[in-house]
């Protein structure tokens, strides 16, 4: 008795969760908050939100959308916020309960052969057709010509067409459930790190940006950036930038090595290494063939373009500026008054106040994003099933019933969509049957005359 009560309680809760209005409400909430997450930049610094969404009113007001509301509500990290995950979980439960309590039973019902139980039900059909001549083989042939699957039982016939269109919505539900499962697995078990690594240096995974509660960080991974370079277009804009990266074992031996670029990552043990950014760190200079120094650079934005400036003190308060526009062009040299005094290449010797100076290297760093998301294969599988089943759900599911009574042959049918096409097929079945029974009748007359 207790088990029956538990089952009853379970299905009662499941039916409440499977309510269509409740599911639509949850989906609407998820859509609205996802739109906010797209508009509001995610995982930025507090200073960024203060500058972008300033609080113009000293008194905290819910009517004014500012950085305080963003931080307090968690809209700065929406997709791993507890209440957004709760919405996803409720939507997941709603779809799952709907699938278990409604969709799967309807799938089982769709596979049954639904013979009409009585002629009285057929009499109530809107598109019922009656034929006085009863040739069961002829009606089977006429219906089968329109590619219906037919089942015959005594004096009843049942046929259906487009069963995929009938069961596709069930798999649409299951694909959405699969996609949500993959997303939740990625949020809980994935991590993202961003490293800015100088060319030729060894690195470990340290700068963790985002990590799931159940994620395992690969702290024993060691990598090295062998090289970094940029390809430019004819207008000096960046075409692509590349890094040659290798993963090392505990003894320093190479396990795997690959040249990566944007959209061409290195994948090792389900961990992806993406090329995302780059920067100029410093200039390595030689002074008078005696001293080697490293002079840092400062990045500036001018007219939407990035430049890097390195300051070199000469004597007293005199300073020269080395300006780098890209890794391909010459390095421009300006005096403290902003006047261009020279242009030099790397390794080219030039003189400032009789001092020999040589730019030996432009020291660069490559930005590598390191991430793992174990839910991605599940999400991709869910989307693939969703696309296929969404298309197949537009296939019309049509049914035809035939019942042979004492005096008439009853023919009727129905469809869930594509009514015009079904009506056309239904008329062609009637015509085909009428022609066939007429031919049969004529043959019988000839045989009788003979």
C-alpha positions as CSV (number, residue, x, y, z in Angstrom):
1,X,0.0,0.0,0.0
2,X,2.9,2.4,0.8
3,X,4.5,1.7,-2.5
4,X,1.3,2.6,-4.3
5,X,1.0,5.8,-2.4
6,X,4.6,6.7,-3.3
7,X,3.8,6.0,-7.0
8,X,0.7,8.1,-6.8
9,X,2.5,11.0,-5.2
10,X,5.4,10.8,-7.7
11,X,3.1,10.9,-10.7
12,X,1.0,13.7,-9.1
13,X,4.2,15.8,-8.7
14,X,5.3,14.8,-12.2
15,X,2.1,16.0,-13.7
16,X,2.4,19.4,-12.0
17,X,5.9,19.8,-13.3
18,X,4.8,18.8,-16.8
19,X,2.3,21.6,-17.0
20,X,2.7,23.4,-20.3
21,X,2.1,26.9,-18.9
22,X,4.8,26.2,-16.3
23,X,7.3,25.1,-18.9
24,X,6.6,28.1,-21.2
25,X,7.0,30.4,-18.2
26,X,10.4,28.9,-17.3
27,X,11.5,29.0,-21.0
28,X,10.5,32.7,-21.2
29,X,12.5,33.5,-18.0
30,X,15.6,31.7,-19.3
31,X,15.3,33.5,-22.6
32,X,15.0,36.9,-21.0
33,X,17.9,36.4,-18.6
34,X,20.0,34.9,-21.4
35,X,19.4,38.0,-23.5
36,X,20.6,40.1,-20.5
37,X,23.7,37.9,-20.3
38,X,24.4,38.6,-23.9
39,X,23.9,42.4,-23.6
40,X,25.8,42.7,-20.3
41,X,29.5,41.8,-20.6
42,X,30.3,38.7,-18.4
43,X,33.1,38.1,-15.9
44,X,34.6,41.6,-16.0
45,X,36.2,43.6,-13.2
46,X,34.3,45.7,-10.7
47,X,35.9,48.8,-12.1
48,X,34.6,47.9,-15.6
49,X,31.0,47.7,-14.4
50,X,31.4,51.0,-12.4
51,X,32.6,52.8,-15.5
52,X,30.2,51.2,-17.9
53,X,27.0,51.3,-15.7
54,X,27.6,54.2,-13.4
55,X,25.3,55.0,-10.4
56,X,24.2,58.5,-11.1
57,X,21.9,58.5,-8.1
58,X,23.6,58.3,-4.6
59,X,20.5,56.6,-3.2
60,X,20.2,53.0,-4.2
61,X,17.1,52.7,-6.4
62,X,15.8,49.5,-8.1
63,X,14.4,51.7,-10.9
64,X,17.9,52.8,-11.9
65,X,19.9,50.0,-13.7
66,X,23.5,50.4,-12.6
67,X,26.5,48.4,-11.5
68,X,25.2,47.8,-8.0
69,X,22.2,45.9,-9.4
70,X,24.4,43.9,-11.7
71,X,26.8,42.9,-8.9
72,X,24.1,42.2,-6.3
73,X,21.9,40.1,-8.7
74,X,24.9,38.3,-10.1
75,X,24.3,39.4,-13.7
76,X,28.1,39.8,-14.1
77,X,28.4,36.0,-14.0
78,X,24.9,35.0,-15.0
79,X,25.5,31.6,-16.6
80,X,27.0,30.1,-13.4
81,X,24.8,32.0,-11.0
82,X,22.8,29.8,-8.6
83,X,19.4,31.1,-9.5
84,X,20.0,30.8,-13.2
85,X,21.2,27.2,-12.6
86,X,18.0,26.7,-10.6
87,X,15.9,27.9,-13.5
88,X,17.7,25.5,-15.9
89,X,17.2,22.6,-13.4
90,X,13.4,23.4,-13.0
91,X,13.1,23.5,-16.8
92,X,15.0,20.2,-17.0
93,X,12.6,18.6,-14.5
94,X,9.6,20.0,-16.3
95,X,10.7,18.6,-19.6
96,X,11.7,15.2,-18.1
97,X,8.4,14.8,-16.3
98,X,6.5,15.8,-19.4
99,X,8.5,13.2,-21.4
100,X,7.9,10.5,-18.8
101,X,4.2,11.2,-18.0
102,X,3.0,12.2,-21.5
103,X,5.4,11.8,-24.4
104,X,6.6,8.2,-23.8
105,X,3.1,6.9,-23.2
106,X,2.0,8.5,-26.4
107,X,5.0,6.9,-28.2
108,X,3.8,3.5,-26.9
109,X,0.3,4.4,-28.1
110,X,1.5,5.5,-31.5
111,X,3.0,2.1,-32.2
112,X,-0.3,0.3,-31.6
113,X,-2.5,-0.8,-34.4
114,X,-5.6,1.4,-33.8
115,X,-8.4,-0.6,-35.4
116,X,-11.8,1.0,-35.2
117,X,-13.9,-0.8,-32.7
118,X,-17.3,-0.2,-34.1
119,X,-19.0,1.1,-37.2
120,X,-20.9,3.5,-35.1
121,X,-17.7,5.5,-34.5
122,X,-17.0,5.6,-38.2
123,X,-20.5,6.9,-38.8
124,X,-19.7,10.0,-36.8
125,X,-16.6,10.8,-38.9
126,X,-16.8,13.9,-41.0
127,X,-15.1,12.5,-44.1
128,X,-16.8,9.1,-44.1
129,X,-17.2,7.4,-47.4
130,X,-19.5,4.4,-48.0
131,X,-19.3,1.9,-50.8
132,X,-21.9,-0.8,-51.5
133,X,-19.5,-3.1,-53.2
134,X,-17.1,-4.7,-50.8
135,X,-13.8,-5.9,-52.2
136,X,-11.3,-6.0,-49.5
137,X,-8.3,-6.8,-51.7
138,X,-9.1,-3.8,-53.9
139,X,-9.3,-1.3,-51.0
140,X,-6.0,-2.7,-49.7
141,X,-4.4,-2.2,-53.1
142,X,-5.7,1.3,-53.5
143,X,-4.5,2.4,-50.0
144,X,-1.2,0.7,-50.4
145,X,-0.5,2.6,-53.6
146,X,-0.3,5.8,-51.5
147,X,2.5,4.3,-49.4
148,X,0.5,3.6,-46.3
149,X,1.5,0.9,-43.8
150,X,-1.5,-1.4,-43.6
151,X,-2.7,-3.9,-40.9
152,X,-5.6,-6.3,-41.5
153,X,-7.7,-7.9,-38.8
154,X,-10.9,-9.8,-39.8
155,X,-13.2,-7.3,-41.4
156,X,-11.2,-4.2,-40.4
157,X,-8.2,-2.4,-41.9
158,X,-6.0,0.2,-40.4
159,X,-3.2,2.2,-42.2
160,X,-0.9,5.0,-41.2
161,X,1.7,7.2,-42.9
162,X,4.4,9.5,-41.6
163,X,4.9,7.9,-38.2
164,X,8.2,9.9,-37.8
165,X,6.1,13.1,-37.8
166,X,4.1,11.6,-34.9
167,X,7.0,10.6,-32.7
168,X,9.4,13.5,-33.6
169,X,8.1,15.9,-30.9
170,X,9.0,13.3,-28.3
171,X,12.6,13.2,-29.5
172,X,12.6,17.0,-29.6
173,X,11.9,17.0,-25.9
174,X,14.6,14.4,-25.3
175,X,17.1,16.4,-27.4
176,X,16.4,19.5,-25.3
177,X,16.9,17.5,-22.1
178,X,20.1,16.1,-23.5
179,X,21.3,19.6,-24.3
180,X,20.5,21.0,-20.8
181,X,22.3,18.0,-19.3
182,X,25.4,18.7,-21.4
183,X,25.3,22.4,-20.3
184,X,25.0,21.6,-16.7
185,X,27.8,19.1,-16.9
186,X,30.0,21.7,-18.6
187,X,29.2,24.3,-15.9
188,X,29.9,21.9,-13.0
189,X,32.8,20.0,-14.4
190,X,34.6,22.4,-16.8
191,X,37.1,25.1,-16.2
192,X,38.6,28.0,-18.2
193,X,42.1,29.6,-17.7
194,X,43.8,32.4,-19.5
195,X,47.6,32.6,-19.7
196,X,49.8,35.3,-21.3
197,X,53.0,33.5,-22.1
198,X,56.3,35.0,-23.4
199,X,57.7,33.4,-26.5
200,X,60.2,30.6,-25.5
201,X,58.9,30.3,-22.0
202,X,57.5,27.3,-20.0
203,X,54.1,27.7,-18.5
204,X,51.7,26.0,-16.1
205,X,48.0,26.4,-15.6
206,X,47.6,29.1,-13.0
207,X,45.4,32.0,-14.0
208,X,42.0,30.3,-13.5
209,X,39.1,32.5,-14.8
210,X,36.2,30.1,-14.2
211,X,36.0,26.7,-12.6
212,X,33.0,24.4,-11.9
213,X,32.3,23.0,-8.5
214,X,33.1,19.4,-9.6
215,X,36.0,20.3,-11.9
216,X,39.5,18.7,-11.6
217,X,42.2,21.1,-12.4
218,X,45.2,19.5,-14.4
219,X,47.9,21.1,-12.2
220,X,50.6,18.7,-13.5
221,X,50.4,19.9,-17.1
222,X,53.5,21.7,-18.3
223,X,53.8,23.5,-21.7
224,X,56.2,25.6,-23.7
225,X,55.7,28.3,-26.4
226,X,58.4,27.6,-28.9
227,X,57.5,30.4,-31.3
228,X,54.9,33.1,-32.0
229,X,54.4,35.1,-35.2
230,X,51.7,37.1,-37.1
231,X,50.6,37.1,-40.7
232,X,49.4,40.5,-42.0
233,X,47.2,41.6,-44.9
234,X,48.3,44.0,-47.5
235,X,46.7,46.9,-45.6
236,X,48.7,46.0,-42.5
237,X,45.7,44.5,-40.6
238,X,46.2,41.2,-38.9
239,X,45.3,38.2,-41.0
240,X,46.1,35.5,-38.4
241,X,48.5,34.9,-35.5
242,X,50.1,31.6,-34.6
243,X,51.8,29.9,-31.7
244,X,53.9,26.8,-31.8
245,X,53.1,25.0,-28.5
246,X,54.2,21.8,-27.0
247,X,53.2,19.8,-23.9
248,X,55.9,18.3,-21.8
249,X,56.0,15.4,-19.4
250,X,57.7,15.4,-15.9
251,X,61.1,14.8,-17.4
252,X,60.8,17.6,-19.9
253,X,60.3,15.4,-23.0
254,X,57.7,16.5,-25.6
255,X,54.4,14.6,-25.5
256,X,52.6,16.5,-28.3
257,X,53.5,19.6,-30.4
258,X,51.3,21.6,-32.7
259,X,51.1,25.0,-34.4
260,X,47.8,26.6,-33.2
261,X,45.9,29.6,-34.5
262,X,42.5,31.1,-34.0
263,X,39.9,28.3,-34.4
264,X,42.7,25.7,-34.7
265,X,43.4,24.6,-31.1
266,X,45.6,22.0,-29.6
267,X,43.6,19.3,-27.8
268,X,45.3,17.1,-25.3
269,X,43.6,14.8,-22.8
270,X,40.2,16.6,-23.5
271,X,41.9,19.9,-22.7
272,X,41.8,22.5,-25.5
273,X,44.5,25.2,-25.9
274,X,43.1,28.1,-27.9
275,X,45.0,31.1,-29.5
276,X,43.2,34.1,-28.3
277,X,45.4,37.2,-27.9
278,X,48.9,38.6,-28.0
279,X,51.0,41.5,-26.8
280,X,54.4,43.2,-27.0
281,X,56.1,43.0,-23.6
282,X,59.5,44.7,-24.1
283,X,62.4,45.5,-26.4
284,X,65.8,43.8,-25.9
285,X,68.4,46.4,-26.6
286,X,72.2,46.4,-26.9
287,X,74.0,49.5,-25.9
288,X,77.5,50.1,-27.2
289,X,78.1,46.4,-27.8
290,X,78.6,46.2,-24.0
291,X,75.3,46.2,-22.2
292,X,72.1,44.2,-22.9
293,X,69.0,45.7,-21.4
294,X,65.2,45.0,-21.6
295,X,63.0,48.0,-21.9
296,X,59.3,47.6,-21.2
297,X,56.6,48.8,-23.7
298,X,53.3,50.5,-23.0
299,X,50.3,49.9,-25.1
300,X,48.2,52.8,-26.4
301,X,45.1,53.1,-28.6
302,X,45.2,55.8,-31.3
303,X,42.4,56.1,-33.8
304,X,41.3,52.6,-33.0
305,X,44.7,51.1,-33.7
306,X,47.2,49.7,-31.1
307,X,50.7,51.0,-30.8
308,X,53.5,50.1,-28.3
309,X,55.8,52.8,-26.9
310,X,59.1,52.2,-25.2
311,X,60.9,55.1,-23.4
312,X,64.7,55.2,-23.3
313,X,66.4,58.0,-21.2
314,X,69.5,59.4,-22.9
315,X,70.9,62.1,-20.6
316,X,69.5,64.4,-17.9
317,X,65.8,64.8,-18.8
318,X,66.2,63.9,-22.5
319,X,64.1,60.9,-23.6
320,X,63.6,59.1,-26.9
321,X,60.6,57.0,-27.7
322,X,60.6,53.8,-29.8
323,X,57.2,53.3,-31.4
324,X,56.1,49.9,-32.7
325,X,53.0,49.7,-35.0
326,X,53.2,46.0,-35.8
327,X,55.8,43.2,-35.9
328,X,56.4,43.7,-39.7
329,X,57.1,47.4,-40.1
330,X,60.1,49.5,-39.0
331,X,60.5,50.9,-35.5
332,X,59.9,54.7,-35.4
333,X,62.2,56.8,-33.2
334,X,60.8,60.1,-31.8
335,X,62.5,62.7,-29.6
336,X,61.0,64.2,-26.5
337,X,59.3,66.9,-28.7
338,X,57.4,64.2,-30.7
339,X,59.5,64.7,-33.8
340,X,60.4,61.6,-35.9
341,X,64.2,61.3,-36.1
342,X,64.7,57.9,-37.5
343,X,63.2,54.5,-38.6
344,X,65.1,51.3,-37.9
345,X,64.7,47.6,-38.4
346,X,65.5,44.9,-35.9
347,X,69.2,44.3,-35.5
348,X,70.0,47.6,-37.3
349,X,72.5,49.8,-35.5
350,X,71.7,53.5,-35.0
351,X,73.3,56.2,-32.9
352,X,71.8,58.6,-30.4
353,X,74.2,61.3,-29.0
354,X,77.1,59.2,-30.3
355,X,75.8,56.1,-28.3
356,X,75.4,52.9,-30.3
357,X,72.0,51.3,-29.9
358,X,70.7,48.1,-31.5
359,X,67.2,46.6,-31.2
360,X,67.9,42.9,-30.9
361,X,64.4,41.6,-30.3
362,X,60.8,42.6,-29.9
363,X,59.7,40.5,-27.0
364,X,56.2,39.2,-27.4
365,X,53.7,37.1,-25.4
366,X,50.9,34.9,-26.8
367,X,47.5,34.7,-25.1
368,X,46.4,31.1,-24.7
369,X,43.0,30.1,-23.4
370,X,43.0,26.7,-21.7
371,X,39.6,25.1,-21.1
372,X,37.8,21.8,-20.8
373,X,34.1,21.2,-21.2
374,X,33.1,17.6,-20.8
375,X,29.5,18.5,-21.7
376,X,30.3,19.7,-25.3
377,X,29.8,16.3,-27.0
378,X,26.5,15.9,-25.2
379,X,25.4,19.4,-26.2
380,X,26.4,18.8,-29.8
381,X,24.6,15.5,-29.9
382,X,21.5,17.1,-28.4
383,X,21.5,19.9,-31.0
384,X,22.0,17.4,-33.9
385,X,19.0,15.4,-32.7
386,X,17.0,18.6,-32.2
387,X,17.7,19.8,-35.8
388,X,16.8,16.4,-37.3
389,X,13.6,15.9,-35.2
390,X,12.5,19.5,-35.7
391,X,12.5,19.0,-39.4
392,X,10.9,15.5,-39.3
393,X,8.1,16.9,-36.9
394,X,6.7,18.7,-39.9
395,X,5.9,15.4,-41.6
396,X,2.2,14.8,-41.6
397,X,0.9,11.8,-39.7
398,X,-2.1,10.4,-41.5
399,X,-4.4,7.5,-40.6
400,X,-7.0,5.6,-42.5
401,X,-9.6,3.2,-41.2
402,X,-11.7,0.7,-43.2
403,X,-14.5,-1.3,-41.8
404,X,-16.6,-3.8,-43.8
405,X,-20.2,-4.2,-42.5
406,X,-23.1,-6.2,-43.7
407,X,-24.2,-3.8,-46.4
408,X,-21.4,-1.3,-46.9
409,X,-17.6,-0.7,-46.9
410,X,-16.8,2.3,-44.7
411,X,-13.7,4.4,-45.4
412,X,-12.5,7.3,-43.3
413,X,-9.2,9.0,-42.3
414,X,-7.6,11.9,-40.5
415,X,-4.3,13.8,-40.3
416,X,-2.5,16.1,-37.9
417,X,-1.3,18.6,-40.5
418,X,-1.2,19.0,-44.3
419,X,-5.0,18.6,-44.6
420,X,-5.1,19.6,-48.3
421,X,-2.5,17.0,-49.3
422,X,-4.3,14.3,-47.2
423,X,-7.7,15.2,-48.8
424,X,-6.1,14.9,-52.2
425,X,-4.7,11.5,-51.4
426,X,-8.0,10.4,-49.8
427,X,-9.9,11.4,-53.0
428,X,-7.3,9.5,-55.2
429,X,-7.8,6.4,-53.0
430,X,-11.6,6.6,-53.5
431,X,-11.2,7.0,-57.2
432,X,-8.7,4.1,-57.4
433,X,-11.1,1.9,-55.5
434,X,-14.1,2.9,-57.5
435,X,-12.3,2.2,-60.8
436,X,-11.0,-1.2,-59.5
437,X,-14.5,-2.4,-58.3
438,X,-16.0,-1.2,-61.6
439,X,-13.5,-3.2,-63.5
440,X,-14.2,-6.2,-61.2
441,X,-17.9,-5.8,-61.7
442,X,-17.5,-5.7,-65.5
443,X,-15.3,-8.8,-65.4
444,X,-18.0,-10.6,-63.5
445,X,-20.6,-9.7,-66.0
446,X,-18.4,-10.9,-68.9
447,X,-17.7,-14.2,-67.1
448,X,-21.5,-14.6,-66.4
449,X,-22.3,-14.0,-70.1
450,X,-19.7,-16.6,-71.1
